[in-house]
Amino acid sequence: MSMITTKEKVLVAMEQLRPFLHADGGDMELVELTDDYIVKVRMLGSCGDCSMSSMTLKAGLEEALKVVAPEIKAVEAIG
């Protein structure tokens, strides 16, 4: 029986959100998962300079991670 890593859980949650981002011409990439369970992502395409990207992170990715990876403490956008 294999254990799913926290990083794999983060990537699965990101994949679930991708269709919504792609519909608006955007995307996101995982930059880092820190040792203290902070997820750092970069918003790409139209999401990179969209005023709603912080809401996407909080309401989308962070909420999805609370379900699949409750060990995650926060999600931060960089660059």
N, CA, C and O atoms as CSV, one atom per row, in Angstrom:
chain,resi,resn,atom,element,x,y,z
A,1,MET,N,N,0.845,-1.172,0.000
A,1,MET,CA,C,0.000,0.000,0.000
A,1,MET,C,C,0.894,1.240,0.000
A,1,MET,O,O,1.764,1.387,0.859
A,2,SER,N,N,0.678,2.115,-0.954
A,2,SER,CA,C,1.530,3.300,-1.031
A,2,SER,C,C,0.864,4.482,-0.336
A,2,SER,O,O,-0.358,4.632,-0.343
A,3,MET,N,N,1.697,5.303,0.255
A,3,MET,CA,C,1.210,6.506,0.927
A,3,MET,C,C,1.283,7.664,-0.060
A,3,MET,O,O,2.280,7.828,-0.764
A,4,ILE,N,N,0.239,8.454,-0.107
A,4,ILE,CA,C,0.242,9.632,-0.959
A,4,ILE,C,C,0.919,10.755,-0.182
A,4,ILE,O,O,0.543,11.056,0.950
A,5,THR,N,N,1.912,11.362,-0.798
A,5,THR,CA,C,2.637,12.434,-0.124
A,5,THR,C,C,1.800,13.713,-0.115
A,5,THR,O,O,0.848,13.863,-0.881
A,6,THR,N,N,2.179,14.612,0.758
A,6,THR,CA,C,1.493,15.905,0.822
A,6,THR,C,C,1.631,16.635,-0.506
A,6,THR,O,O,0.678,17.256,-0.977
A,7,LYS,N,N,2.812,16.563,-1.110
A,7,LYS,CA,C,3.014,17.227,-2.403
A,7,LYS,C,C,2.063,16.664,-3.450
A,7,LYS,O,O,1.495,17.421,-4.237
A,8,GLU,N,N,1.882,15.357,-3.471
A,8,GLU,CA,C,0.957,14.741,-4.426
A,8,GLU,C,C,-0.475,15.207,-4.178
A,8,GLU,O,O,-1.226,15.430,-5.127
A,9,LYS,N,N,-0.855,15.354,-2.919
A,9,LYS,CA,C,-2.194,15.853,-2.589
A,9,LYS,C,C,-2.379,17.274,-3.106
A,9,LYS,O,O,-3.433,17.615,-3.644
A,10,VAL,N,N,-1.348,18.099,-2.940
A,10,VAL,CA,C,-1.403,19.483,-3.431
A,10,VAL,C,C,-1.576,19.489,-4.948
A,10,VAL,O,O,-2.396,20.235,-5.482
A,11,LEU,N,N,-0.807,18.660,-5.634
A,11,LEU,CA,C,-0.884,18.613,-7.095
A,11,LEU,C,C,-2.253,18.132,-7.571
A,11,LEU,O,O,-2.763,18.625,-8.578
A,12,VAL,N,N,-2.850,17.184,-6.868
A,12,VAL,CA,C,-4.196,16.711,-7.219
A,12,VAL,C,C,-5.210,17.841,-7.055
A,12,VAL,O,O,-6.060,18.040,-7.923
A,13,ALA,N,N,-5.125,18.576,-5.955
A,13,ALA,CA,C,-6.043,19.699,-5.730
A,13,ALA,C,C,-5.874,20.760,-6.812
A,13,ALA,O,O,-6.855,21.338,-7.281
A,14,MET,N,N,-4.634,21.014,-7.206
A,14,MET,CA,C,-4.381,21.992,-8.265
A,14,MET,C,C,-4.987,21.526,-9.588
A,14,MET,O,O,-5.560,22.325,-10.328
A,15,GLU,N,N,-4.860,20.242,-9.880
A,15,GLU,CA,C,-5.421,19.697,-11.123
A,15,GLU,C,C,-6.940,19.857,-11.166
A,15,GLU,O,O,-7.513,20.075,-12.234
A,16,GLN,N,N,-7.584,19.750,-10.020
A,16,GLN,CA,C,-9.038,19.904,-9.970
A,16,GLN,C,C,-9.461,21.329,-10.297
A,16,GLN,O,O,-10.548,21.545,-10.831
A,17,LEU,N,N,-8.611,22.303,-9.981
A,17,LEU,CA,C,-8.932,23.709,-10.248
A,17,LEU,C,C,-8.524,24.164,-11.641
A,17,LEU,O,O,-9.038,25.163,-12.145
A,18,ARG,N,N,-7.609,23.442,-12.263
A,18,ARG,CA,C,-7.068,23.870,-13.556
A,18,ARG,C,C,-8.120,24.159,-14.622
A,18,ARG,O,O,-7.992,25.167,-15.316
A,19,PRO,N,N,-9.149,23.335,-14.792
A,19,PRO,CA,C,-10.133,23.636,-15.846
A,19,PRO,C,C,-10.771,25.021,-15.691
A,19,PRO,O,O,-11.053,25.692,-16.684
A,20,PHE,N,N,-10.995,25.440,-14.458
A,20,PHE,CA,C,-11.588,26.758,-14.221
A,20,PHE,C,C,-10.606,27.866,-14.588
A,20,PHE,O,O,-10.993,28.887,-15.157
A,21,LEU,N,N,-9.345,27.658,-14.261
A,21,LEU,CA,C,-8.317,28.639,-14.610
A,21,LEU,C,C,-8.111,28.698,-16.117
A,21,LEU,O,O,-7.997,29.781,-16.691
A,22,HIS,N,N,-8.063,27.530,-16.758
A,22,HIS,CA,C,-7.877,27.477,-18.204
A,22,HIS,C,C,-9.022,28.165,-18.940
A,22,HIS,O,O,-8.809,28.777,-19.986
A,23,ALA,N,N,-10.230,28.068,-18.402
A,23,ALA,CA,C,-11.392,28.709,-19.036
A,23,ALA,C,C,-11.224,30.221,-19.110
A,23,ALA,O,O,-11.795,30.875,-19.983
A,24,ASP,N,N,-10.435,30.773,-18.187
A,24,ASP,CA,C,-10.187,32.216,-18.180
A,24,ASP,C,C,-8.811,32.566,-18.736
A,24,ASP,O,O,-8.359,33.704,-18.610
A,25,GLY,N,N,-8.145,31.591,-19.348
A,25,GLY,CA,C,-6.839,31.849,-19.943
A,25,GLY,C,C,-5.692,31.860,-18.955
A,25,GLY,O,O,-4.651,32.461,-19.220
A,26,GLY,N,N,-5.870,31.203,-17.818
A,26,GLY,CA,C,-4.827,31.209,-16.796
A,26,GLY,C,C,-4.401,29.819,-16.392
A,26,GLY,O,O,-4.865,28.817,-16.936
A,27,ASP,N,N,-3.511,29.783,-15.430
A,27,ASP,CA,C,-3.018,28.522,-14.880
A,27,ASP,C,C,-2.261,28.846,-13.591
A,27,ASP,O,O,-2.139,30.009,-13.208
A,28,MET,N,N,-1.758,27.812,-12.933
A,28,MET,CA,C,-0.919,28.005,-11.759
A,28,MET,C,C,0.087,26.879,-11.695
A,28,MET,O,O,-0.138,25.788,-12.220
A,29,GLU,N,N,1.212,27.165,-11.039
A,29,GLU,CA,C,2.233,26.135,-10.866
A,29,GLU,C,C,2.690,26.114,-9.417
A,29,GLU,O,O,2.776,27.149,-8.757
A,30,LEU,N,N,2.978,24.922,-8.944
A,30,LEU,CA,C,3.517,24.763,-7.599
A,30,LEU,C,C,4.981,25.173,-7.629
A,30,LEU,O,O,5.771,24.621,-8.395
A,31,VAL,N,N,5.339,26.134,-6.801
A,31,VAL,CA,C,6.722,26.589,-6.710
A,31,VAL,C,C,7.427,25.882,-5.563
A,31,VAL,O,O,8.568,25.441,-5.696
A,32,GLU,N,N,6.732,25.780,-4.432
A,32,GLU,CA,C,7.366,25.189,-3.252
A,32,GLU,C,C,6.319,24.719,-2.254
A,32,GLU,O,O,5.264,25.335,-2.094
A,33,LEU,N,N,6.630,23.632,-1.596
A,33,LEU,CA,C,5.903,23.191,-0.409
A,33,LEU,C,C,6.932,23.224,0.705
A,33,LEU,O,O,7.840,22.392,0.740
A,34,THR,N,N,6.799,24.175,1.614
A,34,THR,CA,C,7.817,24.360,2.652
A,34,THR,C,C,7.728,23.270,3.717
A,34,THR,O,O,6.738,22.543,3.807
A,35,ASP,N,N,8.780,23.176,4.514
A,35,ASP,CA,C,8.820,22.190,5.598
A,35,ASP,C,C,7.742,22.435,6.648
A,35,ASP,O,O,7.341,21.515,7.361
A,36,ASP,N,N,7.273,23.686,6.738
A,36,ASP,CA,C,6.200,23.990,7.692
A,36,ASP,C,C,4.829,24.031,7.007
A,36,ASP,O,O,3.894,24.656,7.506
A,37,TYR,N,N,4.727,23.356,5.861
A,37,TYR,CA,C,3.460,23.130,5.159
A,37,TYR,C,C,2.789,24.405,4.650
A,37,TYR,O,O,1.577,24.575,4.775
A,38,ILE,N,N,3.588,25.284,4.083
A,38,ILE,CA,C,3.072,26.439,3.360
A,38,ILE,C,C,3.224,26.120,1.876
A,38,ILE,O,O,4.313,25.771,1.421
A,39,VAL,N,N,2.136,26.241,1.126
A,39,VAL,CA,C,2.159,26.001,-0.312
A,39,VAL,C,C,2.381,27.338,-1.009
A,39,VAL,O,O,1.650,28.301,-0.778
A,40,LYS,N,N,3.401,27.385,-1.866
A,40,LYS,CA,C,3.684,28.598,-2.631
A,40,LYS,C,C,3.437,28.305,-4.099
A,40,LYS,O,O,4.020,27.383,-4.670
A,41,VAL,N,N,2.562,29.102,-4.702
A,41,VAL,CA,C,2.207,28.899,-6.103
A,41,VAL,C,C,2.423,30.181,-6.890
A,41,VAL,O,O,2.409,31.285,-6.345
A,42,ARG,N,N,2.622,30.001,-8.184
A,42,ARG,CA,C,2.726,31.130,-9.103
A,42,ARG,C,C,1.514,31.074,-10.028
A,42,ARG,O,O,1.239,30.050,-10.653
A,43,MET,N,N,0.803,32.183,-10.102
A,43,MET,CA,C,-0.329,32.282,-11.008
A,43,MET,C,C,0.211,32.664,-12.382
A,43,MET,O,O,1.071,33.538,-12.493
A,44,LEU,N,N,-0.289,32.014,-13.424
A,44,LEU,CA,C,0.227,32.193,-14.778
A,44,LEU,C,C,-0.853,32.691,-15.729
A,44,LEU,O,O,-2.043,32.644,-15.417
A,45,GLY,N,N,-0.423,33.166,-16.888
A,45,GLY,CA,C,-1.358,33.631,-17.909
A,45,GLY,C,C,-2.180,34.788,-17.399
A,45,GLY,O,O,-1.672,35.662,-16.698
A,46,SER,N,N,-3.451,34.792,-17.752
A,46,SER,CA,C,-4.317,35.894,-17.329
A,46,SER,C,C,-4.519,35.918,-15.818
A,46,SER,O,O,-4.917,36.944,-15.265
A,47,CYS,N,N,-4.249,34.802,-15.143
A,47,CYS,CA,C,-4.380,34.763,-13.681
A,47,CYS,C,C,-3.226,35.492,-12.996
A,47,CYS,O,O,-3.335,35.876,-11.832
A,48,GLY,N,N,-2.125,35.680,-13.715
A,48,GLY,CA,C,-0.951,36.309,-13.134
A,48,GLY,C,C,-1.175,37.739,-12.705
A,48,GLY,O,O,-0.604,38.192,-11.712
A,49,ASP,N,N,-2.006,38.457,-13.449
A,49,ASP,CA,C,-2.248,39.858,-13.107
A,49,ASP,C,C,-3.724,40.149,-12.845
A,49,ASP,O,O,-4.163,41.297,-12.914
A,50,CYS,N,N,-4.471,39.111,-12.548
A,50,CYS,CA,C,-5.906,39.261,-12.285
A,50,CYS,C,C,-6.135,39.644,-10.823
A,50,CYS,O,O,-5.509,39.093,-9.917
A,51,SER,N,N,-7.026,40.579,-10.615
A,51,SER,CA,C,-7.325,41.007,-9.242
A,51,SER,C,C,-8.039,39.920,-8.437
A,51,SER,O,O,-8.085,39.992,-7.209
A,52,MET,N,N,-8.588,38.929,-9.108
A,52,MET,CA,C,-9.301,37.846,-8.423
A,52,MET,C,C,-8.394,36.665,-8.065
A,52,MET,O,O,-8.858,35.695,-7.465
A,53,SER,N,N,-7.112,36.733,-8.423
A,53,SER,CA,C,-6.243,35.576,-8.191
A,53,SER,C,C,-6.088,35.247,-6.708
A,53,SER,O,O,-5.969,34.076,-6.347
A,54,SER,N,N,-6.088,36.264,-5.845
A,54,SER,CA,C,-5.984,35.960,-4.411
A,54,SER,C,C,-7.236,35.251,-3.918
A,54,SER,O,O,-7.157,34.396,-3.036
A,55,MET,N,N,-8.386,35.597,-4.477
A,55,MET,CA,C,-9.624,34.911,-4.110
A,55,MET,C,C,-9.596,33.477,-4.629
A,55,MET,O,O,-10.067,32.562,-3.953
A,56,THR,N,N,-9.049,33.279,-5.820
A,56,THR,CA,C,-8.920,31.932,-6.373
A,56,THR,C,C,-8.079,31.068,-5.444
A,56,THR,O,O,-8.411,29.909,-5.197
A,57,LEU,N,N,-6.999,31.627,-4.933
A,57,LEU,CA,C,-6.145,30.864,-4.019
A,57,LEU,C,C,-6.863,30.545,-2.723
A,57,LEU,O,O,-6.828,29.404,-2.261
A,58,LYS,N,N,-7.511,31.531,-2.133
A,58,LYS,CA,C,-8.165,31.330,-0.832
A,58,LYS,C,C,-9.417,30.465,-0.955
A,58,LYS,O,O,-9.560,29.470,-0.243
A,59,ALA,N,N,-10.316,30.841,-1.850
A,59,ALA,CA,C,-11.596,30.134,-1.959
A,59,ALA,C,C,-11.465,28.832,-2.740
A,59,ALA,O,O,-12.238,27.897,-2.529
A,60,GLY,N,N,-10.495,28.772,-3.633
A,60,GLY,CA,C,-10.335,27.583,-4.455
A,60,GLY,C,C,-9.331,26.600,-3.890
A,60,GLY,O,O,-9.696,25.582,-3.303
A,61,LEU,N,N,-8.069,26.919,-4.074
A,61,LEU,CA,C,-7.011,25.977,-3.705
A,61,LEU,C,C,-6.937,25.734,-2.201
A,61,LEU,O,O,-6.852,24.585,-1.766
A,62,GLU,N,N,-6.969,26.786,-1.412
A,62,GLU,CA,C,-6.846,26.600,0.039
A,62,GLU,C,C,-8.010,25.775,0.589
A,62,GLU,O,O,-7.804,24.911,1.441
A,63,GLU,N,N,-9.214,26.029,0.119
A,63,GLU,CA,C,-10.374,25.255,0.588
A,63,GLU,C,C,-10.282,23.800,0.145
A,63,GLU,O,O,-10.616,22.898,0.913
A,64,ALA,N,N,-9.834,23.565,-1.087
A,64,ALA,CA,C,-9.672,22.188,-1.566
A,64,ALA,C,C,-8.620,21.451,-0.743
A,64,ALA,O,O,-8.769,20.265,-0.447
A,65,LEU,N,N,-7.560,22.162,-0.379
A,65,LEU,CA,C,-6.500,21.530,0.401
A,65,LEU,C,C,-6.932,21.218,1.824
A,65,LEU,O,O,-6.437,20.260,2.417
A,66,LYS,N,N,-7.833,21.995,2.380
A,66,LYS,CA,C,-8.335,21.703,3.729
A,66,LYS,C,C,-8.990,20.327,3.772
A,66,LYS,O,O,-8.983,19.658,4.805
A,67,VAL,N,N,-9.551,19.914,2.648
A,67,VAL,CA,C,-10.218,18.616,2.568
A,67,VAL,C,C,-9.209,17.490,2.349
A,67,VAL,O,O,-9.214,16.497,3.077
A,68,VAL,N,N,-8.342,17.645,1.344
A,68,VAL,CA,C,-7.450,16.541,0.975
A,68,VAL,C,C,-6.121,16.538,1.713
A,68,VAL,O,O,-5.479,15.494,1.827
A,69,ALA,N,N,-5.697,17.699,2.217
A,69,ALA,CA,C,-4.408,17.795,2.912
A,69,ALA,C,C,-4.521,18.778,4.069
A,69,ALA,O,O,-3.987,19.885,4.000
A,70,PRO,N,N,-5.215,18.378,5.134
A,70,PRO,CA,C,-5.438,19.297,6.254
A,70,PRO,C,C,-4.155,19.755,6.949
A,70,PRO,O,O,-4.176,20.699,7.739
A,71,GLU,N,N,-3.051,19.089,6.656
A,71,GLU,CA,C,-1.779,19.510,7.247
A,71,GLU,C,C,-1.261,20.830,6.658
A,71,GLU,O,O,-0.395,21.471,7.252
A,72,ILE,N,N,-1.785,21.236,5.498
A,72,ILE,CA,C,-1.378,22.500,4.874
A,72,ILE,C,C,-1.876,23.655,5.733
A,72,ILE,O,O,-3.050,23.718,6.098
A,73,LYS,N,N,-0.959,24.570,6.048
A,73,LYS,CA,C,-1.297,25.701,6.916
A,73,LYS,C,C,-1.747,26.929,6.140
A,73,LYS,O,O,-2.587,27.690,6.620
A,74,ALA,N,N,-1.193,27.132,4.935
A,74,ALA,CA,C,-1.545,28.321,4.154
A,74,ALA,C,C,-1.119,28.138,2.707
A,74,ALA,O,O,-0.294,27.285,2.379
A,75,VAL,N,N,-1.709,28.969,1.850
A,75,VAL,CA,C,-1.343,29.026,0.438
A,75,VAL,C,C,-0.940,30.464,0.145
A,75,VAL,O,O,-1.654,31.403,0.498
A,76,GLU,N,N,0.206,30.628,-0.503
A,76,GLU,CA,C,0.701,31.962,-0.835
A,76,GLU,C,C,1.022,32.040,-2.318
A,76,GLU,O,O,1.531,31.086,-2.908
A,77,ALA,N,N,0.720,33.189,-2.911
A,77,ALA,CA,C,1.100,33.446,-4.298
A,77,ALA,C,C,2.437,34.167,-4.308
A,77,ALA,O,O,2.675,35.066,-3.502
A,78,ILE,N,N,3.299,33.769,-5.220
A,78,ILE,CA,C,4.560,34.482,-5.390
A,78,ILE,C,C,4.727,34.889,-6.839
A,78,ILE,O,O,4.241,34.235,-7.761
A,79,GLY,N,N,5.435,35.995,-7.003
A,79,GLY,CA,C,5.787,36.549,-8.304
A,79,GLY,C,C,4.689,36.657,-9.235
A,79,GLY,O,O,4.877,37.112,-10.363
